[in-house]
């Protein structure tokens, strides 16, 4: 296993492969009842291979992910793990909620100290609400008394909002969606580099786009990868692209099978920053072109249409619509849309057809009608 470090925490080696606990093996269709014996085996296998960063969050698996992780730490050894979890800022309505939620999470996890504590799904508007409710003061108080060690945030919004948040507080780390298809989506490469320029380490989530870049890959994409003289799986190619960027301290993988753990660990032992050559990058360009040709909407997620006066996360809605088409993954895209867009109060159902967004769109997308199409597609 290779290790990197957050620039502001250079003494702390972090495995470049992190274990994400949002997609643990389950025994029900609602993804809330975790198959704990199997999940514990997978986590133990990863830790034995050198993985030392575990990431969970308050809402994962219907609130049961933190509970499972707490039990797993007792069984596998708390001192082997750098533990990260996220505070659900959408549940904070008063200053007292900060303390209530942190104490609930510490109880669920069965720990005195949370190593890496994130504000979950932060965006520019919510950041202003967080400050108004004295969120930064709470975080610093919790760090000072030892209940948390390091302060960060996860992000699911437009690039401009990301930079504004980065520049407005003394963060130690951040977490963004990052893979070879999402160079311009949400924070994107521009945001990753901006964070690094400020000395802020980056955790990459969705390196496989929810598994879509590694599983059920179209034959045309496999044929492109197979042109390379070295045989690599689509998942390995995707991880190598992420780890090629030195700004990425660790990439989270939601591993739910032993073969996934073994494959990802093997790649994490070998991949190096800056190792991809021009011929490798040319293959990535061709794979990108294939996927982009399958998109439903010519949205570049530039964010110029934001903010929506009704609160619709326009780029996220259209991205979910495109994901469904690109990967023939309507069920998965629908689940993500319902949980992370509608679930956070930013669904297309809020659109009042004011049309304010359309003149701002550089791609001249008929946004109002497209939002209707996307919402119908993703909810039926």
DODO-136442 format. One record per residue (C-alpha): y, x, z; chain; residue number from 1; residue in one letter. Coordinates in pm, whole numbers, always signed. Each point is the difference from the previous one (the first is absolute). Layout:
<atom north="Y" east="X" up="Z" chaine="A" num="NUM" residu="a"/>
...
END
This chain:
<atom north="+0" east="+0" up="+0" chaine="A" num="1" residu="x"/>
<atom north="+347" east="+120" up="-83" chaine="A" num="2" residu="x"/>
<atom north="+298" east="-58" up="+224" chaine="A" num="3" residu="x"/>
<atom north="+374" east="-27" up="-45" chaine="A" num="4" residu="x"/>
<atom north="+280" east="-65" up="+248" chaine="A" num="5" residu="x"/>
<atom north="+301" east="-224" up="+33" chaine="A" num="6" residu="x"/>
<atom north="+306" east="+224" up="-47" chaine="A" num="7" residu="x"/>
<atom north="+143" east="-99" up="+338" chaine="A" num="8" residu="x"/>
<atom north="-336" east="+39" up="+175" chaine="A" num="9" residu="x"/>
<atom north="-121" east="+331" up="-149" chaine="A" num="10" residu="x"/>
<atom north="-231" east="+78" up="+292" chaine="A" num="11" residu="x"/>
<atom north="-216" east="-308" up="-66" chaine="A" num="12" residu="x"/>
<atom north="-269" east="+36" up="-273" chaine="A" num="13" residu="x"/>
<atom north="-63" east="-331" up="-178" chaine="A" num="14" residu="x"/>
<atom north="-300" east="-56" up="-226" chaine="A" num="15" residu="x"/>
<atom north="+111" east="-70" up="-356" chaine="A" num="16" residu="x"/>
<atom north="-244" east="-291" up="+0" chaine="A" num="17" residu="x"/>
<atom north="+84" east="-273" up="+249" chaine="A" num="18" residu="x"/>
<atom north="-219" east="-295" up="+97" chaine="A" num="19" residu="x"/>
<atom north="+176" east="-330" up="-69" chaine="A" num="20" residu="x"/>
<atom north="-127" east="-291" up="+208" chaine="A" num="21" residu="x"/>
<atom north="+121" east="-294" up="-209" chaine="A" num="22" residu="x"/>
<atom north="-319" east="-32" up="-207" chaine="A" num="23" residu="x"/>
<atom north="-279" east="+62" up="+249" chaine="A" num="24" residu="x"/>
<atom north="-344" east="-144" up="-84" chaine="A" num="25" residu="x"/>
<atom north="-17" east="-367" up="+99" chaine="A" num="26" residu="x"/>
<atom north="-258" east="-274" up="+36" chaine="A" num="27" residu="x"/>
<atom north="+220" east="-297" up="-94" chaine="A" num="28" residu="x"/>
<atom north="+211" east="-111" up="-295" chaine="A" num="29" residu="x"/>
<atom north="+323" east="-12" up="+197" chaine="A" num="30" residu="x"/>
<atom north="-8" east="+377" up="+67" chaine="A" num="31" residu="x"/>
<atom north="+45" east="-51" up="+374" chaine="A" num="32" residu="x"/>
<atom north="-353" east="+53" up="+135" chaine="A" num="33" residu="x"/>
<atom north="-57" east="+375" up="-19" chaine="A" num="34" residu="x"/>
<atom north="-352" east="+138" up="-39" chaine="A" num="35" residu="x"/>
<atom north="+54" east="+225" up="+300" chaine="A" num="36" residu="x"/>
<atom north="-327" east="+200" up="-8" chaine="A" num="37" residu="x"/>
<atom north="+57" east="+90" up="-366" chaine="A" num="38" residu="x"/>
<atom north="+372" east="+64" up="+47" chaine="A" num="39" residu="x"/>
<atom north="-75" east="+227" up="+296" chaine="A" num="40" residu="x"/>
<atom north="-252" east="+198" up="-207" chaine="A" num="41" residu="x"/>
<atom north="+254" east="+48" up="-278" chaine="A" num="42" residu="x"/>
<atom north="+272" east="+109" up="+239" chaine="A" num="43" residu="x"/>
<atom north="-236" east="+240" up="+175" chaine="A" num="44" residu="x"/>
<atom north="-110" east="+146" up="-334" chaine="A" num="45" residu="x"/>
<atom north="+363" east="+56" up="-97" chaine="A" num="46" residu="x"/>
<atom north="+95" east="+160" up="+331" chaine="A" num="47" residu="x"/>
<atom north="-303" east="+230" up="-13" chaine="A" num="48" residu="x"/>
<atom north="+119" east="+112" up="-345" chaine="A" num="49" residu="x"/>
<atom north="+344" east="+92" up="+136" chaine="A" num="50" residu="x"/>
<atom north="+207" east="-316" up="-49" chaine="A" num="51" residu="x"/>
<atom north="+238" east="-20" up="+296" chaine="A" num="52" residu="x"/>
<atom north="+258" east="-265" up="-101" chaine="A" num="53" residu="x"/>
<atom north="-79" east="-370" up="+53" chaine="A" num="54" residu="x"/>
<atom north="+242" east="-270" up="-111" chaine="A" num="55" residu="x"/>
<atom north="-6" east="-365" up="+104" chaine="A" num="56" residu="x"/>
<atom north="+252" east="-279" up="+63" chaine="A" num="57" residu="x"/>
<atom north="+57" east="-310" up="+209" chaine="A" num="58" residu="x"/>
<atom north="-100" east="-257" up="-268" chaine="A" num="59" residu="x"/>
<atom north="-294" east="+178" up="-166" chaine="A" num="60" residu="x"/>
<atom north="-324" east="-199" up="+0" chaine="A" num="61" residu="x"/>
<atom north="+173" east="-290" up="+170" chaine="A" num="62" residu="x"/>
<atom north="+105" east="+221" up="+291" chaine="A" num="63" residu="x"/>
<atom north="-351" east="+139" up="+56" chaine="A" num="64" residu="x"/>
<atom north="+48" east="+341" up="-162" chaine="A" num="65" residu="x"/>
<atom north="+191" east="+141" up="+298" chaine="A" num="66" residu="x"/>
<atom north="-263" east="-141" up="+236" chaine="A" num="67" residu="x"/>
<atom north="-280" east="+165" up="-198" chaine="A" num="68" residu="x"/>
<atom north="+186" east="+331" up="-23" chaine="A" num="69" residu="x"/>
<atom north="+46" east="-4" up="+377" chaine="A" num="70" residu="x"/>
<atom north="-373" east="-42" up="+56" chaine="A" num="71" residu="x"/>
<atom north="-76" east="+265" up="-264" chaine="A" num="72" residu="x"/>
<atom north="+226" east="+254" up="+167" chaine="A" num="73" residu="x"/>
<atom north="-185" east="-45" up="+328" chaine="A" num="74" residu="x"/>
<atom north="-333" east="+55" up="-175" chaine="A" num="75" residu="x"/>
<atom north="+102" east="+285" up="-229" chaine="A" num="76" residu="x"/>
<atom north="+262" east="+183" up="+208" chaine="A" num="77" residu="x"/>
<atom north="+371" east="-73" up="+29" chaine="A" num="78" residu="x"/>
<atom north="+89" east="+370" up="-6" chaine="A" num="79" residu="x"/>
<atom north="-141" east="+39" up="-352" chaine="A" num="80" residu="x"/>
<atom north="+251" east="-238" up="-154" chaine="A" num="81" residu="x"/>
<atom north="+367" east="-26" up="-86" chaine="A" num="82" residu="x"/>
<atom north="+47" east="-376" up="+32" chaine="A" num="83" residu="x"/>
<atom north="+250" east="-197" up="-206" chaine="A" num="84" residu="x"/>
<atom north="+80" east="-368" up="+25" chaine="A" num="85" residu="x"/>
<atom north="+283" east="-228" up="-106" chaine="A" num="86" residu="x"/>
<atom north="+224" east="-241" up="+186" chaine="A" num="87" residu="x"/>
<atom north="+43" east="-336" up="-186" chaine="A" num="88" residu="x"/>
<atom north="+379" east="-17" up="-19" chaine="A" num="89" residu="x"/>
<atom north="-15" east="-355" up="-144" chaine="A" num="90" residu="x"/>
<atom north="-116" east="-115" up="+344" chaine="A" num="91" residu="x"/>
<atom north="+300" east="+151" up="+178" chaine="A" num="92" residu="x"/>
<atom north="+259" east="-266" up="+79" chaine="A" num="93" residu="x"/>
<atom north="+141" east="+132" up="+325" chaine="A" num="94" residu="x"/>
<atom north="+39" east="+342" up="+158" chaine="A" num="95" residu="x"/>
<atom north="-281" east="-84" up="+242" chaine="A" num="96" residu="x"/>
<atom north="-245" east="-33" up="-291" chaine="A" num="97" residu="x"/>
<atom north="+2" east="+376" up="-59" chaine="A" num="98" residu="x"/>
<atom north="-150" east="+68" up="+341" chaine="A" num="99" residu="x"/>
<atom north="-238" east="-296" up="-16" chaine="A" num="100" residu="x"/>
<atom north="-149" east="+107" up="-332" chaine="A" num="101" residu="x"/>
<atom north="-35" east="+367" up="+91" chaine="A" num="102" residu="x"/>
<atom north="-176" east="-87" up="+326" chaine="A" num="103" residu="x"/>
<atom north="-231" east="-239" up="-183" chaine="A" num="104" residu="x"/>
<atom north="-87" east="+271" up="-250" chaine="A" num="105" residu="x"/>
<atom north="-64" east="+260" up="+269" chaine="A" num="106" residu="x"/>
<atom north="-229" east="-250" up="+171" chaine="A" num="107" residu="x"/>
<atom north="-187" east="-81" up="-321" chaine="A" num="108" residu="x"/>
<atom north="-45" east="+368" up="-77" chaine="A" num="109" residu="x"/>
<atom north="-82" east="+92" up="+358" chaine="A" num="110" residu="x"/>
<atom north="+233" east="+302" up="-5" chaine="A" num="111" residu="x"/>
<atom north="+289" east="+123" up="+206" chaine="A" num="112" residu="x"/>
<atom north="+169" east="+164" up="-298" chaine="A" num="113" residu="x"/>
<atom north="+22" east="-88" up="-369" chaine="A" num="114" residu="x"/>
<atom north="+48" east="+321" up="-197" chaine="A" num="115" residu="x"/>
<atom north="+171" east="-137" up="-311" chaine="A" num="116" residu="x"/>
<atom north="+185" east="-330" up="+39" chaine="A" num="117" residu="x"/>
<atom north="+144" east="-175" up="-304" chaine="A" num="118" residu="x"/>
<atom north="+230" east="-292" up="-62" chaine="A" num="119" residu="x"/>
<atom north="-216" east="-202" up="-236" chaine="A" num="120" residu="x"/>
<atom north="+126" east="-97" up="-346" chaine="A" num="121" residu="x"/>
<atom north="+360" east="+102" up="+56" chaine="A" num="122" residu="x"/>
<atom north="+261" east="-82" up="-262" chaine="A" num="123" residu="x"/>
<atom north="+378" east="+35" up="-13" chaine="A" num="124" residu="x"/>
<atom north="+83" east="-352" up="+124" chaine="A" num="125" residu="x"/>
<atom north="-255" east="+13" up="+280" chaine="A" num="126" residu="x"/>
<atom north="+121" east="+345" up="+101" chaine="A" num="127" residu="x"/>
<atom north="+337" east="-151" up="+77" chaine="A" num="128" residu="x"/>
<atom north="-172" east="-268" up="+210" chaine="A" num="129" residu="x"/>
<atom north="-203" east="+268" up="+179" chaine="A" num="130" residu="x"/>
<atom north="+318" east="+186" up="+90" chaine="A" num="131" residu="x"/>
<atom north="+171" east="-317" up="+117" chaine="A" num="132" residu="x"/>
<atom north="-292" east="-61" up="+236" chaine="A" num="133" residu="x"/>
<atom north="+21" east="+361" up="+124" chaine="A" num="134" residu="x"/>
<atom north="-326" east="+106" up="-157" chaine="A" num="135" residu="x"/>
<atom north="+95" east="+370" up="-23" chaine="A" num="136" residu="x"/>
<atom north="+89" east="+6" up="+369" chaine="A" num="137" residu="x"/>
<atom north="-339" east="-155" up="+82" chaine="A" num="138" residu="x"/>
<atom north="-185" east="+257" up="-211" chaine="A" num="139" residu="x"/>
<atom north="+181" east="+289" up="+161" chaine="A" num="140" residu="x"/>
<atom north="-61" east="-142" up="+346" chaine="A" num="141" residu="x"/>
<atom north="-372" east="-39" up="-74" chaine="A" num="142" residu="x"/>
<atom north="-16" east="+355" up="-132" chaine="A" num="143" residu="x"/>
<atom north="+184" east="+138" up="+301" chaine="A" num="144" residu="x"/>
<atom north="-237" east="-163" up="+249" chaine="A" num="145" residu="x"/>
<atom north="-310" east="+109" up="-193" chaine="A" num="146" residu="x"/>
<atom north="-127" east="-333" up="-132" chaine="A" num="147" residu="x"/>
<atom north="+47" east="+120" up="-359" chaine="A" num="148" residu="x"/>
<atom north="+37" east="+351" up="-140" chaine="A" num="149" residu="x"/>
<atom north="+143" east="-20" up="-352" chaine="A" num="150" residu="x"/>
<atom north="+220" east="-260" up="-172" chaine="A" num="151" residu="x"/>
<atom north="-32" east="-120" up="-357" chaine="A" num="152" residu="x"/>
<atom north="-11" east="-304" up="-227" chaine="A" num="153" residu="x"/>
<atom north="-200" east="-145" up="-287" chaine="A" num="154" residu="x"/>
<atom north="+174" east="-130" up="-308" chaine="A" num="155" residu="x"/>
<atom north="-64" east="-272" up="-260" chaine="A" num="156" residu="x"/>
<atom north="+334" east="-57" up="-171" chaine="A" num="157" residu="x"/>
<atom north="+240" east="+146" up="-260" chaine="A" num="158" residu="x"/>
<atom north="+86" east="+371" up="-42" chaine="A" num="159" residu="x"/>
<atom north="+366" east="-46" up="+92" chaine="A" num="160" residu="x"/>
<atom north="-91" east="-161" up="+329" chaine="A" num="161" residu="x"/>
<atom north="-237" east="+282" up="+80" chaine="A" num="162" residu="x"/>
<atom north="+268" east="+266" up="-35" chaine="A" num="163" residu="x"/>
<atom north="+241" east="-200" up="+212" chaine="A" num="164" residu="x"/>
<atom north="-254" east="-22" up="+283" chaine="A" num="165" residu="x"/>
<atom north="-98" east="+366" up="-28" chaine="A" num="166" residu="x"/>
<atom north="+363" east="+109" up="+22" chaine="A" num="167" residu="x"/>
<atom north="+88" east="-227" up="+294" chaine="A" num="168" residu="x"/>
<atom north="-230" east="+130" up="+274" chaine="A" num="169" residu="x"/>
<atom north="-171" east="+316" up="+119" chaine="A" num="170" residu="x"/>
<atom north="-353" east="-94" up="-110" chaine="A" num="171" residu="x"/>
<atom north="-295" east="+236" up="+42" chaine="A" num="172" residu="x"/>
<atom north="-220" east="-155" up="-269" chaine="A" num="173" residu="x"/>
<atom north="-33" east="-295" up="-235" chaine="A" num="174" residu="x"/>
<atom north="-279" east="-181" up="-183" chaine="A" num="175" residu="x"/>
<atom north="+26" east="-117" up="-361" chaine="A" num="176" residu="x"/>
<atom north="-224" east="-135" up="-274" chaine="A" num="177" residu="x"/>
<atom north="-66" east="+290" up="-235" chaine="A" num="178" residu="x"/>
<atom north="-244" east="+56" up="-285" chaine="A" num="179" residu="x"/>
<atom north="+16" east="+107" up="-362" chaine="A" num="180" residu="x"/>
<atom north="+88" east="-352" up="-118" chaine="A" num="181" residu="x"/>
<atom north="+276" east="-49" up="+259" chaine="A" num="182" residu="x"/>
<atom north="+234" east="+290" up="-68" chaine="A" num="183" residu="x"/>
<atom north="+293" east="-240" up="-36" chaine="A" num="184" residu="x"/>
<atom north="-125" east="-286" up="+221" chaine="A" num="185" residu="x"/>
<atom north="+161" east="-59" up="+340" chaine="A" num="186" residu="x"/>
<atom north="+96" east="+343" up="+139" chaine="A" num="187" residu="x"/>
<atom north="-176" east="+182" up="-285" chaine="A" num="188" residu="x"/>
<atom north="+22" east="+369" up="-79" chaine="A" num="189" residu="x"/>
<atom north="+377" east="-8" up="+35" chaine="A" num="190" residu="x"/>
<atom north="-30" east="-133" up="+354" chaine="A" num="191" residu="x"/>
<atom north="-279" east="+241" up="+94" chaine="A" num="192" residu="x"/>
<atom north="+213" east="+294" up="-109" chaine="A" num="193" residu="x"/>
<atom north="+306" east="-136" up="+175" chaine="A" num="194" residu="x"/>
<atom north="-191" east="-33" up="+327" chaine="A" num="195" residu="x"/>
<atom north="-131" east="+354" up="-36" chaine="A" num="196" residu="x"/>
<atom north="+351" east="+129" up="-65" chaine="A" num="197" residu="x"/>
<atom north="+94" east="-139" up="+342" chaine="A" num="198" residu="x"/>
<atom north="-297" east="+168" up="+168" chaine="A" num="199" residu="x"/>
<atom north="-188" east="-327" up="+37" chaine="A" num="200" residu="x"/>
<atom north="-376" east="+14" up="-57" chaine="A" num="201" residu="x"/>
<atom north="-161" east="-265" up="-220" chaine="A" num="202" residu="x"/>
<atom north="-323" east="-192" up="+54" chaine="A" num="203" residu="x"/>
<atom north="-136" east="-148" up="-325" chaine="A" num="204" residu="x"/>
<atom north="-163" east="-342" up="+15" chaine="A" num="205" residu="x"/>
<atom north="-187" east="-164" up="-287" chaine="A" num="206" residu="x"/>
<atom north="-93" east="+326" up="-177" chaine="A" num="207" residu="x"/>
<atom north="-265" east="-203" up="-188" chaine="A" num="208" residu="x"/>
<atom north="+214" east="-316" up="-37" chaine="A" num="209" residu="x"/>
<atom north="-224" east="-196" up="+235" chaine="A" num="210" residu="x"/>
<atom north="-307" east="+157" up="-161" chaine="A" num="211" residu="x"/>
<atom north="+91" east="-111" up="-353" chaine="A" num="212" residu="x"/>
<atom north="+47" east="+356" up="-126" chaine="A" num="213" residu="x"/>
<atom north="-344" east="+101" up="+121" chaine="A" num="214" residu="x"/>
<atom north="-228" east="-300" up="-40" chaine="A" num="215" residu="x"/>
<atom north="-75" east="-221" up="-301" chaine="A" num="216" residu="x"/>
<atom north="+202" east="+230" up="-222" chaine="A" num="217" residu="x"/>
<atom north="+14" east="-116" up="-366" chaine="A" num="218" residu="x"/>
<atom north="-220" east="+191" up="-244" chaine="A" num="219" residu="x"/>
<atom north="+308" east="+115" up="-190" chaine="A" num="220" residu="x"/>
<atom north="+135" east="+171" up="+313" chaine="A" num="221" residu="x"/>
<atom north="-334" east="+161" up="+82" chaine="A" num="222" residu="x"/>
<atom north="-11" east="+137" up="-355" chaine="A" num="223" residu="x"/>
<atom north="+337" east="+167" up="+49" chaine="A" num="224" residu="x"/>
<atom north="-104" east="+165" up="+327" chaine="A" num="225" residu="x"/>
<atom north="-326" east="+114" up="-159" chaine="A" num="226" residu="x"/>
<atom north="+189" east="+208" up="-255" chaine="A" num="227" residu="x"/>
<atom north="+73" east="+251" up="+276" chaine="A" num="228" residu="x"/>
<atom north="-246" east="+293" up="+14" chaine="A" num="229" residu="x"/>
<atom north="-53" east="-56" up="+374" chaine="A" num="230" residu="x"/>
<atom north="-174" east="-324" up="+92" chaine="A" num="231" residu="x"/>
<atom north="+202" east="-197" up="+255" chaine="A" num="232" residu="x"/>
<atom north="-17" east="-361" up="+110" chaine="A" num="233" residu="x"/>
<atom north="+305" east="-224" up="-53" chaine="A" num="234" residu="x"/>
<atom north="+53" east="-2" up="+378" chaine="A" num="235" residu="x"/>
<atom north="+2" east="+379" up="+9" chaine="A" num="236" residu="x"/>
<atom north="+258" east="+13" up="-277" chaine="A" num="237" residu="x"/>
<atom north="+223" east="-244" up="+191" chaine="A" num="238" residu="x"/>
<atom north="-21" east="+196" up="+326" chaine="A" num="239" residu="x"/>
<atom north="+63" east="+330" up="-174" chaine="A" num="240" residu="x"/>
<atom north="+321" east="-141" up="-149" chaine="A" num="241" residu="x"/>
<atom north="+129" east="-105" up="+343" chaine="A" num="242" residu="x"/>
<atom north="-95" east="+327" up="+169" chaine="A" num="243" residu="x"/>
<atom north="+155" east="+196" up="-286" chaine="A" num="244" residu="x"/>
<atom north="+333" east="-93" up="+160" chaine="A" num="245" residu="x"/>
<atom north="+77" east="+232" up="+295" chaine="A" num="246" residu="x"/>
<atom north="+228" east="-265" up="+153" chaine="A" num="247" residu="x"/>
<atom north="-305" east="-213" up="+83" chaine="A" num="248" residu="x"/>
<atom north="-135" east="+100" up="+341" chaine="A" num="249" residu="x"/>
<atom north="-295" east="-241" up="-1" chaine="A" num="250" residu="x"/>
<atom north="-136" east="-273" up="-227" chaine="A" num="251" residu="x"/>
<atom north="-156" east="-304" up="+163" chaine="A" num="252" residu="x"/>
<atom north="-327" east="-135" up="-130" chaine="A" num="253" residu="x"/>
<atom north="-145" east="-333" up="+107" chaine="A" num="254" residu="x"/>
<atom north="-360" east="+123" up="-9" chaine="A" num="255" residu="x"/>
<atom north="-264" east="-268" up="+57" chaine="A" num="256" residu="x"/>
<atom north="-317" east="+170" up="-125" chaine="A" num="257" residu="x"/>
<atom north="-166" east="+333" up="+74" chaine="A" num="258" residu="x"/>
<atom north="+11" east="+119" up="-361" chaine="A" num="259" residu="x"/>
<atom north="+377" east="-52" up="+1" chaine="A" num="260" residu="x"/>
<atom north="+39" east="+212" up="+312" chaine="A" num="261" residu="x"/>
<atom north="-216" east="+280" up="-142" chaine="A" num="262" residu="x"/>
<atom north="+173" east="+2" up="-339" chaine="A" num="263" residu="x"/>
<atom north="+351" east="-7" up="+144" chaine="A" num="264" residu="x"/>
<atom north="-78" east="+274" up="+250" chaine="A" num="265" residu="x"/>
<atom north="-144" east="+219" up="-275" chaine="A" num="266" residu="x"/>
<atom north="+317" east="-35" up="-205" chaine="A" num="267" residu="x"/>
<atom north="+218" east="+66" up="+306" chaine="A" num="268" residu="x"/>
<atom north="-178" east="+332" up="+49" chaine="A" num="269" residu="x"/>
<atom north="+90" east="+117" up="-349" chaine="A" num="270" residu="x"/>
<atom north="+325" east="-161" up="-123" chaine="A" num="271" residu="x"/>
<atom north="+314" east="+215" up="+18" chaine="A" num="272" residu="x"/>
<atom north="+370" east="-73" up="-43" chaine="A" num="273" residu="x"/>
<atom north="+127" east="+107" up="-342" chaine="A" num="274" residu="x"/>
<atom north="-351" east="+51" up="-138" chaine="A" num="275" residu="x"/>
<atom north="+14" east="-252" up="-286" chaine="A" num="276" residu="x"/>
<atom north="+63" east="+162" up="-336" chaine="A" num="277" residu="x"/>
<atom north="+183" east="-132" up="-306" chaine="A" num="278" residu="x"/>
<atom north="-325" east="-119" up="-159" chaine="A" num="279" residu="x"/>
<atom north="-89" east="-189" up="+318" chaine="A" num="280" residu="x"/>
<atom north="+338" east="-169" up="+15" chaine="A" num="281" residu="x"/>
<atom north="-34" east="-101" up="-365" chaine="A" num="282" residu="x"/>
<atom north="-315" east="-195" up="+90" chaine="A" num="283" residu="x"/>
<atom north="+192" east="-180" up="+274" chaine="A" num="284" residu="x"/>
<atom north="+267" east="-98" up="-253" chaine="A" num="285" residu="x"/>
<atom north="-261" east="-153" up="-228" chaine="A" num="286" residu="x"/>
<atom north="-164" east="-192" up="+284" chaine="A" num="287" residu="x"/>
<atom north="+342" east="-129" up="+112" chaine="A" num="288" residu="x"/>
<atom north="+76" east="-112" up="-354" chaine="A" num="289" residu="x"/>
<atom north="-327" east="-194" up="-14" chaine="A" num="290" residu="x"/>
<atom north="+68" east="-186" up="+324" chaine="A" num="291" residu="x"/>
<atom north="+366" east="-64" up="-78" chaine="A" num="292" residu="x"/>
<atom north="-93" east="-150" up="-336" chaine="A" num="293" residu="x"/>
<atom north="-191" east="-270" up="+191" chaine="A" num="294" residu="x"/>
<atom north="+296" east="-110" up="+212" chaine="A" num="295" residu="x"/>
<atom north="+124" east="-358" up="-19" chaine="A" num="296" residu="x"/>
<atom north="+365" east="+76" up="+71" chaine="A" num="297" residu="x"/>
<atom north="+214" east="+295" up="-112" chaine="A" num="298" residu="x"/>
<atom north="+126" east="+53" up="+355" chaine="A" num="299" residu="x"/>
<atom north="+72" east="+362" up="+96" chaine="A" num="300" residu="x"/>
<atom north="+67" east="-95" up="+367" chaine="A" num="301" residu="x"/>
<atom north="+346" east="+156" up="-29" chaine="A" num="302" residu="x"/>
<atom north="+132" east="-247" up="+258" chaine="A" num="303" residu="x"/>
<atom north="+320" east="-86" up="-185" chaine="A" num="304" residu="x"/>
<atom north="-82" east="-370" up="+40" chaine="A" num="305" residu="x"/>
<atom north="+8" east="+34" up="+380" chaine="A" num="306" residu="x"/>
<atom north="+105" east="-121" up="+243" chaine="A" num="307" residu="x"/>
<atom north="-103" east="-356" up="-77" chaine="A" num="308" residu="x"/>
<atom north="+224" east="-245" up="+189" chaine="A" num="309" residu="x"/>
<atom north="-308" east="-207" up="+84" chaine="A" num="310" residu="x"/>
<atom north="-201" east="+299" up="+122" chaine="A" num="311" residu="x"/>
<atom north="-254" east="+24" up="-283" chaine="A" num="312" residu="x"/>
<atom north="-145" east="+351" up="-36" chaine="A" num="313" residu="x"/>
<atom north="+19" east="-24" up="-377" chaine="A" num="314" residu="x"/>
<atom north="-144" east="+341" up="-84" chaine="A" num="315" residu="x"/>
<atom north="-291" east="-48" up="+239" chaine="A" num="316" residu="x"/>
<atom north="-84" east="-342" up="-146" chaine="A" num="317" residu="x"/>
<atom north="+2" east="+135" up="-355" chaine="A" num="318" residu="x"/>
<atom north="-195" east="+308" up="+105" chaine="A" num="319" residu="x"/>
<atom north="-277" east="-216" up="+147" chaine="A" num="320" residu="x"/>
<atom north="-5" east="-202" up="-324" chaine="A" num="321" residu="x"/>
<atom north="-32" east="+320" up="-203" chaine="A" num="322" residu="x"/>
<atom north="-269" east="+137" up="+230" chaine="A" num="323" residu="x"/>
<atom north="-210" east="-308" up="-62" chaine="A" num="324" residu="x"/>
<atom north="+20" east="+56" up="-377" chaine="A" num="325" residu="x"/>
<atom north="-30" east="+379" up="-2" chaine="A" num="326" residu="x"/>
<atom north="-319" east="+14" up="+204" chaine="A" num="327" residu="x"/>
<atom north="-150" east="-345" up="-66" chaine="A" num="328" residu="x"/>
<atom north="+50" east="-45" up="+373" chaine="A" num="329" residu="x"/>
<atom north="+141" east="-347" up="+51" chaine="A" num="330" residu="x"/>
<atom north="-178" east="-54" up="+332" chaine="A" num="331" residu="x"/>
<atom north="+121" east="+329" up="+150" chaine="A" num="332" residu="x"/>
<atom north="+354" east="-36" up="-134" chaine="A" num="333" residu="x"/>
<atom north="+14" east="-355" up="+133" chaine="A" num="334" residu="x"/>
<atom north="-111" east="+113" up="+347" chaine="A" num="335" residu="x"/>
<atom north="+262" east="+275" up="+7" chaine="A" num="336" residu="x"/>
<atom north="+271" east="-236" up="-120" chaine="A" num="337" residu="x"/>
<atom north="-81" east="-263" up="+261" chaine="A" num="338" residu="x"/>
<atom north="-33" east="+249" up="+286" chaine="A" num="339" residu="x"/>
<atom north="+276" east="+248" up="-69" chaine="A" num="340" residu="x"/>
<atom north="+259" east="-185" up="-210" chaine="A" num="341" residu="x"/>
<atom north="-26" east="-365" up="+99" chaine="A" num="342" residu="x"/>
<atom north="-124" east="+104" up="+343" chaine="A" num="343" residu="x"/>
<atom north="+320" east="+191" up="+60" chaine="A" num="344" residu="x"/>
<atom north="+218" east="-285" up="-121" chaine="A" num="345" residu="x"/>
<atom north="+84" east="+133" up="-348" chaine="A" num="346" residu="x"/>
<atom north="-215" east="-209" up="-234" chaine="A" num="347" residu="x"/>
<atom north="+106" east="-146" up="-335" chaine="A" num="348" residu="x"/>
<atom north="-26" east="-346" up="+153" chaine="A" num="349" residu="x"/>
<atom north="+342" east="+67" up="+155" chaine="A" num="350" residu="x"/>
<atom north="+171" east="+27" up="-341" chaine="A" num="351" residu="x"/>
<atom north="+272" east="-265" up="-47" chaine="A" num="352" residu="x"/>
<atom north="+53" east="+94" up="-367" chaine="A" num="353" residu="x"/>
<atom north="+358" east="+114" up="+52" chaine="A" num="354" residu="x"/>
<atom north="-45" east="+256" up="-279" chaine="A" num="355" residu="x"/>
<atom north="+207" east="+265" up="+173" chaine="A" num="356" residu="x"/>
<atom north="-271" east="+260" up="-62" chaine="A" num="357" residu="x"/>
<atom north="-39" east="-36" up="-376" chaine="A" num="358" residu="x"/>
<atom north="+328" east="+158" up="-125" chaine="A" num="359" residu="x"/>
<atom north="-76" east="+305" up="+217" chaine="A" num="360" residu="x"/>
<atom north="-341" east="+70" up="-156" chaine="A" num="361" residu="x"/>
<atom north="+6" east="+298" up="-242" chaine="A" num="362" residu="x"/>
<atom north="-321" east="-130" up="-159" chaine="A" num="363" residu="x"/>
<atom north="+148" east="-347" up="-66" chaine="A" num="364" residu="x"/>
<atom north="-296" east="-165" up="+172" chaine="A" num="365" residu="x"/>
<atom north="+32" east="-379" up="+38" chaine="A" num="366" residu="x"/>
<atom north="-53" east="+47" up="+372" chaine="A" num="367" residu="x"/>
<atom north="+24" east="-360" up="+116" chaine="A" num="368" residu="x"/>
<atom north="-272" east="-126" up="-234" chaine="A" num="369" residu="x"/>
<atom north="-212" east="+310" up="+54" chaine="A" num="370" residu="x"/>
<atom north="+11" east="-47" up="+376" chaine="A" num="371" residu="x"/>
<atom north="-134" east="-353" up="-48" chaine="A" num="372" residu="x"/>
<atom north="-282" east="+132" up="-217" chaine="A" num="373" residu="x"/>
<atom north="-83" east="+278" up="+243" chaine="A" num="374" residu="x"/>
<atom north="-1" east="-226" up="+305" chaine="A" num="375" residu="x"/>
<atom north="-224" east="-255" up="-171" chaine="A" num="376" residu="x"/>
<atom north="-238" east="+272" up="-118" chaine="A" num="377" residu="x"/>
<atom north="-23" east="+164" up="+342" chaine="A" num="378" residu="x"/>
<atom north="-38" east="-315" up="+210" chaine="A" num="379" residu="x"/>
<atom north="-244" east="-212" up="-202" chaine="A" num="380" residu="x"/>
END
